[in-house]
Amino acid sequence: MSVDDPKVVAKFLKEKTKYRPTIGIVCGSGLSGLAKNVQESQTFNYEDIPGFPQTTVAGHAGELVFGKLGGAEVVCMKGRFHSYEGHPMSKIAMPIRVFKEMGVEIMFVTNAAGGLNPNFKVADVMIMSDHLFLPGMAGKNPLVGENDADYGPRFVPMTDPYDPSLSKLAWETARQLELLEKGFIHRDGTYAMVSGPNYETPAECRYLLAGGADAVGMSTAPEVVVARHCGIRCLGFTLVSNVCVMSVNGGPPPNHAEVLEATQVRAVQMEKLVAAIIANLPREVEIVSNAPADPVKGGGTPAWLTGAYAVGALAAAAIIFRGTQQ
């Protein structure tokens, strides 16, 4: 086995820590503060873990934190990896297989992203219900290559990338914390991943919105694909760090500084929400089964509208294609 084999990395960590986490948390840009609430913590710098990738992006601390949160043993990645840093997709998602080897059954993923949905405002939070993994659709998928049957099947279904029951639990926990009445949490939505590192052009933003995306970023999807391949249940949160510009000269250009600034607005609330969800996990079935049926109010793109967007995008593509053939 090579030094960057997940089994080797997990063996190293098991020899260094007493914790056997059942919950993994991946922190996005500026959201590493989630890890500060981990109690009785034990921290490993990425550079001190043999075979572990290194992160180079501001707002990504580069630490693996073990400990307790909400009554459960957790492991928290303070900083993730991106393809635009030069990492292959398989390397980006390797830590998720380390999670699996450590005993993780549920993974929380967070990210900061641009808001495409016109109902979204800066510092809103979207509970992720689906994603568009554009690099993966183009062949840059972490599962490309020989399949490792120790983790999962060759062809993994992705009809439920983000666990519906966990998403409902997150919504009900937000209700318990009286966050719903503040109006910044959206109960569902589709996240689009592009490779970056440049931000999207207005035309690209319109294209993604037409395809049904509510927010766009440069991460998360590879980790979720590998987690689902491993059988890990996923719960995702997108923090809207900026509103996407839909036309040339249609608004100020996005920048990474505003991403980090926006995350600070919701940092404390997000930390409390994640801890409370973990505390509620033992009662997940009870809470979800007794939850009221709430109408969606300004949340993710309605299913009928997503379908209309998709049909429109396909029709436009067909017209363009016909034009090129004439």
Secondary structure as UniProt FT lines:
FT   TURN            3..4
FT   HELIX           6..16
FT   STRAND          23..27
FT   TURN            29..30
FT   HELIX           32..37
FT   STRAND          39..45
FT   HELIX           46..48
FT   TURN            50..51
FT   TURN            58..59
FT   STRAND          63..69
FT   TURN            70..71
FT   STRAND          72..78
FT   HELIX           83..85
FT   HELIX           89..102
FT   STRAND          106..115
FT   TURN            118..119
FT   TURN            122..123
FT   STRAND          125..127
FT   STRAND          130..133
FT   HELIX           134..137
FT   TURN            138..139
FT   TURN            142..143
FT   TURN            149..151
FT   HELIX           164..176
FT   TURN            177..178
FT   HELIX           180..182
FT   STRAND          185..186
FT   STRAND          190..193
FT   HELIX           202..210
FT   TURN            211..212
FT   STRAND          215..217
FT   HELIX           221..230
FT   STRAND          233..243
FT   TURN            248..249
FT   HELIX           256..280
FT   HELIX           281..283
FT   HELIX           284..289
FT   HELIX           303..325
//
